[in-house]
Amino acid sequence: MRVEELTAKILDNNPNMDRYQLAIAVSKRTDELLNGAVTKLNVAKNVKVADLALMEIAEGLITIKGFADNKK
């Protein structure tokens, strides 16, 4: 799936999250993966780490906590 499709899927499933919060979540997961965390997906080794983090979030394998509903 393309990055744009993954991003749209995540934002549709998480109405309280905006794209900036998603960027922070992807960044944090990317750092975890680069520091030795094991991926929860079975993918080829040539996938970029940031794309892998985005795929994990899109599949619901990574829980994103701490985003309050500021859009009231």
MOPAC internal coordinates of N, CA, C and O (Angstrom, degrees):
PM7 1SCF
backbone

  N    0.0000 0     0.00 0     0.00 0    0    0    0
  C    1.4467 1     0.00 0     0.00 0    1    0    0
  C    1.5300 1   108.50 1     0.00 0    2    1    0
  O    1.2310 1   120.65 1   -36.35 1    3    2    1
  N    1.3048 1   116.37 1   143.65 1    3    2    1
  C    1.4568 1   121.18 1  -178.95 1    5    3    2
  C    1.5286 1   110.97 1   -74.26 1    6    5    3
  O    1.2310 1   121.19 1   -22.31 1    7    6    5
  N    1.3255 1   115.32 1   157.69 1    7    6    5
  C    1.4567 1   121.94 1  -177.66 1    9    7    6
  C    1.5311 1   110.45 1   -58.83 1   10    9    7
  O    1.2310 1   120.23 1   138.73 1   11   10    9
  N    1.3237 1   117.16 1   -41.27 1   11   10    9
  C    1.4637 1   120.97 1  -179.64 1   13   11   10
  C    1.5238 1   111.11 1   -63.07 1   14   13   11
  O    1.2310 1   120.62 1   140.30 1   15   14   13
  N    1.3229 1   116.42 1   -39.70 1   15   14   13
  C    1.4626 1   121.02 1   179.28 1   17   15   14
  C    1.5235 1   111.20 1   -68.06 1   18   17   15
  O    1.2310 1   120.64 1   138.99 1   19   18   17
  N    1.3239 1   116.38 1   -41.01 1   19   18   17
  C    1.4652 1   120.52 1   177.77 1   21   19   18
  C    1.5212 1   110.94 1   -63.38 1   22   21   19
  O    1.2310 1   120.69 1   136.42 1   23   22   21
  N    1.3234 1   116.29 1   -43.58 1   23   22   21
  C    1.4578 1   120.91 1   179.48 1   25   23   22
  C    1.5236 1   110.85 1   -62.16 1   26   25   23
  O    1.2310 1   120.40 1   134.68 1   27   26   25
  N    1.3227 1   116.85 1   -45.32 1   27   26   25
  C    1.4652 1   120.99 1   179.15 1   29   27   26
  C    1.5274 1   110.90 1   -62.54 1   30   29   27
  O    1.2310 1   120.37 1   139.42 1   31   30   29
  N    1.3291 1   116.91 1   -40.58 1   31   30   29
  C    1.4653 1   120.85 1   179.23 1   33   31   30
  C    1.5272 1   110.80 1   -62.23 1   34   33   31
  O    1.2310 1   120.21 1   135.24 1   35   34   33
  N    1.3086 1   117.20 1   -44.76 1   35   34   33
  C    1.4675 1   121.43 1  -179.39 1   37   35   34
  C    1.5248 1   110.42 1   -63.95 1   38   37   35
  O    1.2310 1   120.30 1   133.43 1   39   38   37
  N    1.3264 1   117.03 1   -46.57 1   39   38   37
  C    1.4559 1   120.41 1  -177.45 1   41   39   38
  C    1.5262 1   111.94 1   -68.40 1   42   41   39
  O    1.2310 1   120.02 1   147.92 1   43   42   41
  N    1.3278 1   117.57 1   -32.08 1   43   42   41
  C    1.4702 1   120.76 1   175.78 1   45   43   42
  C    1.5275 1   111.31 1   -67.96 1   46   45   43
  O    1.2310 1   120.71 1   142.48 1   47   46   45
  N    1.3334 1   116.26 1   -37.52 1   47   46   45
  C    1.4653 1   120.88 1  -178.62 1   49   47   46
  C    1.5196 1   113.28 1   -80.83 1   50   49   47
  O    1.2310 1   119.87 1   165.24 1   51   50   49
  N    1.3116 1   117.86 1   -14.76 1   51   50   49
  C    1.4746 1   122.97 1  -178.91 1   53   51   50
  C    1.5215 1   109.42 1  -128.26 1   54   53   51
  O    1.2310 1   119.72 1   -99.49 1   55   54   53
  N    1.3336 1   118.14 1    80.51 1   55   54   53
  C    1.4666 1   120.36 1  -175.03 1   57   55   54
  C    1.5323 1   114.49 1   -64.85 1   58   57   55
  O    1.2310 1   119.66 1   161.45 1   59   58   57
  N    1.3167 1   118.24 1   -18.55 1   59   58   57
  C    1.4637 1   121.07 1   179.46 1   61   59   58
  C    1.5165 1   112.57 1   -86.55 1   62   61   59
  O    1.2310 1   119.78 1   179.83 1   63   62   61
  N    1.3164 1   118.02 1    -0.17 1   63   62   61
  C    1.4586 1   122.27 1  -177.35 1   65   63   62
  C    1.5269 1   109.34 1  -109.17 1   66   65   63
  O    1.2310 1   120.58 1   -39.98 1   67   66   65
  N    1.3208 1   116.51 1   140.02 1   67   66   65
  C    1.4571 1   119.60 1   172.89 1   69   67   66
  C    1.5266 1   109.08 1  -108.69 1   70   69   67
  O    1.2310 1   120.44 1    -3.07 1   71   70   69
  N    1.2987 1   116.77 1   176.93 1   71   70   69
  C    1.4694 1   120.41 1  -173.53 1   73   71   70
  C    1.5256 1   112.76 1   -67.12 1   74   73   71
  O    1.2310 1   120.21 1   153.49 1   75   74   73
  N    1.3258 1   117.21 1   -26.51 1   75   74   73
  C    1.4598 1   120.00 1   178.63 1   77   75   74
  C    1.5284 1   110.88 1   -72.08 1   78   77   75
  O    1.2310 1   120.52 1   140.10 1   79   78   77
  N    1.3130 1   116.61 1   -39.90 1   79   78   77
  C    1.4542 1   121.04 1   176.06 1   81   79   78
  C    1.5227 1   110.20 1   -65.76 1   82   81   79
  O    1.2310 1   120.46 1   142.16 1   83   82   81
  N    1.3134 1   116.73 1   -37.84 1   83   82   81
  C    1.4648 1   120.68 1   176.98 1   85   83   82
  C    1.5256 1   110.32 1   -63.63 1   86   85   83
  O    1.2310 1   120.33 1   139.31 1   87   86   85
  N    1.3122 1   116.97 1   -40.69 1   87   86   85
  C    1.4631 1   120.28 1   178.74 1   89   87   86
  C    1.5309 1   110.81 1   -61.60 1   90   89   87
  O    1.2310 1   120.18 1   141.23 1   91   90   89
  N    1.3171 1   117.26 1   -38.77 1   91   90   89
  C    1.4684 1   121.49 1   177.90 1   93   91   90
  C    1.5208 1   109.88 1   -65.79 1   94   93   91
  O    1.2310 1   120.37 1   136.17 1   95   94   93
  N    1.3436 1   116.90 1   -43.83 1   95   94   93
  C    1.4617 1   120.78 1  -179.79 1   97   95   94
  C    1.5250 1   111.06 1   -63.39 1   98   97   95
  O    1.2310 1   120.17 1   137.89 1   99   98   97
  N    1.3291 1   117.29 1   -42.11 1   99   98   97
  C    1.4665 1   120.90 1   178.58 1  101   99   98
  C    1.5232 1   109.90 1   -64.71 1  102  101   99
  O    1.2310 1   120.54 1   139.69 1  103  102  101
  N    1.3217 1   116.56 1   -40.31 1  103  102  101
  C    1.4573 1   120.71 1   179.06 1  105  103  102
  C    1.5229 1   111.69 1   -62.33 1  106  105  103
  O    1.2310 1   120.51 1   135.74 1  107  106  105
  N    1.3265 1   116.64 1   -44.26 1  107  106  105
  C    1.4658 1   120.01 1   179.76 1  109  107  106
  C    1.5220 1   111.41 1   -64.61 1  110  109  107
  O    1.2310 1   120.28 1   137.84 1  111  110  109
  N    1.3304 1   117.07 1   -42.16 1  111  110  109
  C    1.4713 1   119.74 1   179.55 1  113  111  110
  C    1.5243 1   110.28 1   -68.43 1  114  113  111
  O    1.2310 1   119.97 1   143.58 1  115  114  113
  N    1.3231 1   117.66 1   -36.42 1  115  114  113
  C    1.4599 1   120.95 1   177.13 1  117  115  114
  C    1.5249 1   110.30 1   -61.38 1  118  117  115
  O    1.2310 1   120.57 1   136.18 1  119  118  117
  N    1.3282 1   116.51 1   -43.82 1  119  118  117
  C    1.4700 1   120.37 1   177.18 1  121  119  118
  C    1.5259 1   110.81 1   -60.26 1  122  121  119
  O    1.2310 1   120.37 1   136.80 1  123  122  121
  N    1.3374 1   116.90 1   -43.20 1  123  122  121
  C    1.4639 1   120.16 1   178.54 1  125  123  122
  C    1.5244 1   111.01 1   -59.94 1  126  125  123
  O    1.2310 1   120.59 1   134.94 1  127  126  125
  N    1.3400 1   116.49 1   -45.06 1  127  126  125
  C    1.4620 1   120.15 1  -179.02 1  129  127  126
  C    1.5307 1   111.35 1   -65.30 1  130  129  127
  O    1.2310 1   120.42 1   140.28 1  131  130  129
  N    1.3206 1   116.81 1   -39.72 1  131  130  129
  C    1.4652 1   120.11 1   179.05 1  133  131  130
  C    1.5239 1   112.24 1   -68.64 1  134  133  131
  O    1.2310 1   120.57 1   155.80 1  135  134  133
  N    1.3377 1   116.51 1   -24.20 1  135  134  133
  C    1.4589 1   121.05 1   179.71 1  137  135  134
  C    1.5223 1   113.03 1   -94.88 1  138  137  135
  O    1.2310 1   120.31 1  -164.06 1  139  138  137
  N    1.3332 1   117.01 1    15.94 1  139  138  137
  C    1.4558 1   119.56 1   171.33 1  141  139  138
  C    1.5104 1   117.13 1   109.10 1  142  141  139
  O    1.2310 1   119.21 1   178.15 1  143  142  141
  N    1.3254 1   119.11 1    -1.85 1  143  142  141
  C    1.4638 1   120.01 1   177.61 1  145  143  142
  C    1.5295 1   109.14 1   -65.11 1  146  145  143
  O    1.2310 1   121.02 1   -33.06 1  147  146  145
  N    1.3076 1   115.66 1   146.94 1  147  146  145
  C    1.4619 1   121.08 1  -179.45 1  149  147  146
  C    1.5224 1   108.72 1   -90.70 1  150  149  147
  O    1.2310 1   121.13 1   -45.51 1  151  150  149
  N    1.3243 1   115.44 1   134.49 1  151  150  149
  C    1.4577 1   120.03 1   179.14 1  153  151  150
  C    1.5239 1   111.01 1   -69.00 1  154  153  151
  O    1.2310 1   120.95 1   -28.55 1  155  154  153
  N    1.3034 1   115.79 1   151.45 1  155  154  153
  C    1.4544 1   121.28 1   179.50 1  157  155  154
  C    1.5204 1   111.28 1   -97.19 1  158  157  155
  O    1.2310 1   120.27 1  -173.36 1  159  158  157
  N    1.3284 1   117.09 1     6.64 1  159  158  157
  C    1.4567 1   122.81 1   178.83 1  161  159  158
  C    1.5247 1   109.98 1  -114.98 1  162  161  159
  O    1.2310 1   121.09 1   -26.83 1  163  162  161
  N    1.2907 1   115.52 1   153.17 1  163  162  161
  C    1.4557 1   121.33 1   175.33 1  165  163  162
  C    1.5234 1   107.69 1  -103.66 1  166  165  163
  O    1.2310 1   120.52 1   -86.25 1  167  166  165
  N    1.3371 1   116.61 1    93.75 1  167  166  165
  C    1.4575 1   121.85 1  -176.66 1  169  167  166
  C    1.5269 1   109.65 1  -130.13 1  170  169  167
  O    1.2310 1   121.42 1   -11.17 1  171  170  169
  N    1.3268 1   114.89 1   168.83 1  171  170  169
  C    1.4636 1   120.93 1   178.12 1  173  171  170
  C    1.5270 1   110.25 1   -65.95 1  174  173  171
  O    1.2310 1   120.72 1   -23.49 1  175  174  173
  N    1.3033 1   116.23 1   156.51 1  175  174  173
  C    1.4601 1   121.10 1  -176.62 1  177  175  174
  C    1.5210 1   113.33 1   -73.95 1  178  177  175
  O    1.2310 1   119.83 1   165.87 1  179  178  177
  N    1.3341 1   117.94 1   -14.13 1  179  178  177
  C    1.4589 1   119.65 1  -176.50 1  181  179  178
  C    1.5306 1   113.33 1   -90.32 1  182  181  179
  O    1.2310 1   119.76 1  -164.62 1  183  182  181
  N    1.3220 1   118.05 1    15.38 1  183  182  181
  C    1.4619 1   122.34 1   177.19 1  185  183  182
  C    1.5261 1   108.80 1   -84.04 1  186  185  183
  O    1.2310 1   120.79 1   -45.69 1  187  186  185
  N    1.3192 1   116.09 1   134.31 1  187  186  185
  C    1.4596 1   120.15 1   178.58 1  189  187  186
  C    1.5292 1   109.72 1   -64.71 1  190  189  187
  O    1.2310 1   120.83 1   -33.27 1  191  190  189
  N    1.3157 1   116.02 1   146.73 1  191  190  189
  C    1.4583 1   121.43 1  -174.93 1  193  191  190
  C    1.5254 1   111.00 1   -63.76 1  194  193  191
  O    1.2310 1   119.56 1   139.96 1  195  194  193
  N    1.3239 1   118.45 1   -40.04 1  195  194  193
  C    1.4613 1   121.00 1   179.52 1  197  195  194
  C    1.5255 1   110.54 1   -65.63 1  198  197  195
  O    1.2310 1   120.02 1   141.35 1  199  198  197
  N    1.3334 1   117.57 1   -38.65 1  199  198  197
  C    1.4644 1   121.01 1   176.78 1  201  199  198
  C    1.5222 1   110.47 1   -65.75 1  202  201  199
  O    1.2310 1   120.61 1   141.53 1  203  202  201
  N    1.3161 1   116.45 1   -38.47 1  203  202  201
  C    1.4574 1   121.02 1   178.15 1  205  203  202
  C    1.5315 1   110.71 1   -63.43 1  206  205  203
  O    1.2310 1   120.28 1   137.31 1  207  206  205
  N    1.3171 1   117.08 1   -42.69 1  207  206  205
  C    1.4666 1   121.52 1   177.55 1  209  207  206
  C    1.5225 1   110.50 1   -61.88 1  210  209  207
  O    1.2310 1   120.14 1   137.18 1  211  210  209
  N    1.3245 1   117.33 1   -42.82 1  211  210  209
  C    1.4555 1   121.70 1   178.92 1  213  211  210
  C    1.5263 1   110.83 1   -64.41 1  214  213  211
  O    1.2310 1   120.06 1   140.09 1  215  214  213
  N    1.3190 1   117.49 1   -39.91 1  215  214  213
  C    1.4704 1   121.25 1   178.27 1  217  215  214
  C    1.5231 1   111.04 1   -64.60 1  218  217  215
  O    1.2310 1   120.26 1   138.77 1  219  218  217
  N    1.3307 1   117.10 1   -41.23 1  219  218  217
  C    1.4689 1   120.64 1   178.40 1  221  219  218
  C    1.5237 1   111.32 1   -61.74 1  222  221  219
  O    1.2310 1   120.55 1   137.44 1  223  222  221
  N    1.3149 1   116.55 1   -42.56 1  223  222  221
  C    1.4599 1   120.36 1   179.34 1  225  223  222
  C    1.5289 1   110.37 1   -67.26 1  226  225  223
  O    1.2310 1   120.17 1   138.24 1  227  226  225
  N    1.3289 1   117.29 1   -41.76 1  227  226  225
  C    1.4657 1   121.13 1  -179.29 1  229  227  226
  C    1.5247 1   111.78 1   -63.68 1  230  229  227
  O    1.2310 1   120.04 1   145.48 1  231  230  229
  N    1.3169 1   117.54 1   -34.52 1  231  230  229
  C    1.4658 1   121.39 1  -179.80 1  233  231  230
  C    1.5223 1   112.03 1   -81.65 1  234  233  231
  O    1.2310 1   120.09 1   174.95 1  235  234  233
  N    1.3242 1   117.44 1    -5.05 1  235  234  233
  C    1.4553 1   120.85 1   179.17 1  237  235  234
  C    1.5118 1   113.62 1    79.54 1  238  237  235
  O    1.2310 1   120.15 1  -162.96 1  239  238  237
  N    1.3142 1   117.32 1    17.04 1  239  238  237
  C    1.4599 1   121.46 1  -179.80 1  241  239  238
  C    1.5223 1   111.99 1   -81.50 1  242  241  239
  O    1.2310 1   120.73 1   160.91 1  243  242  241
  N    1.3214 1   116.22 1   -19.09 1  243  242  241
  C    1.4498 1   122.41 1   179.86 1  245  243  242
  C    1.5285 1   107.41 1  -116.82 1  246  245  243
  O    1.2310 1   120.54 1   -52.68 1  247  246  245
  N    1.3188 1   116.57 1   127.32 1  247  246  245
  C    1.4516 1   121.47 1   178.37 1  249  247  246
  C    1.5147 1   109.12 1   -90.30 1  250  249  247
  O    1.2310 1   120.77 1   -49.79 1  251  250  249
  N    1.3136 1   116.13 1   130.21 1  251  250  249
  C    1.4544 1   121.43 1   179.60 1  253  251  250
  C    1.5141 1   107.29 1  -103.30 1  254  253  251
  O    1.2310 1   120.96 1   -65.60 1  255  254  253
  N    1.3201 1   115.76 1   114.40 1  255  254  253
  C    1.4634 1   121.03 1  -177.52 1  257  255  254
  C    1.5260 1   109.83 1  -112.25 1  258  257  255
  O    1.2310 1   121.27 1   -22.08 1  259  258  257
  N    1.3202 1   115.17 1   157.92 1  259  258  257
  C    1.4444 1   119.96 1   170.62 1  261  259  258
  C    1.5139 1   116.24 1    94.98 1  262  261  259
  O    1.2310 1   119.61 1  -173.16 1  263  262  261
  N    1.3245 1   118.36 1     6.84 1  263  262  261
  C    1.4553 1   119.55 1   178.70 1  265  263  262
  C    1.5189 1   109.08 1   -99.39 1  266  265  263
  O    1.2310 1   120.59 1   -67.78 1  267  266  265
  N    1.3114 1   116.47 1   112.22 1  267  266  265
  C    1.4587 1   121.54 1  -179.53 1  269  267  266
  C    1.5163 1   109.84 1   -83.30 1  270  269  267
  O    1.2310 1   120.97 1   -22.28 1  271  270  269
  N    1.3241 1   115.75 1   157.72 1  271  270  269
  C    1.4565 1   121.29 1   178.09 1  273  271  270
  C    1.5225 1   108.23 1   -82.47 1  274  273  271
  O    1.2310 1   120.74 1   -80.93 1  275  274  273
  N    1.3386 1   116.19 1    99.07 1  275  274  273
  C    1.4553 1   121.24 1  -178.51 1  277  275  274
  C    1.5229 1   112.28 1   -98.77 1  278  277  275
  O    1.2310 1   119.77 1  -173.85 1  279  278  277
  N    1.3112 1   118.05 1     6.15 1  279  278  277
  C    1.4599 1   121.81 1  -173.59 1  281  279  278
  C    1.5116 1   113.31 1   -98.18 1  282  281  279
  O    1.2310 1   119.93 1  -157.59 1  283  282  281
  N    1.3068 1   117.74 1    22.41 1  283  282  281
  C    1.4826 1   121.15 1  -179.02 1  285  283  282
  C    1.4996 1   110.98 1   -80.69 1  286  285  283
  O    1.2310 1   120.10 1   180.00 1  287  286  285

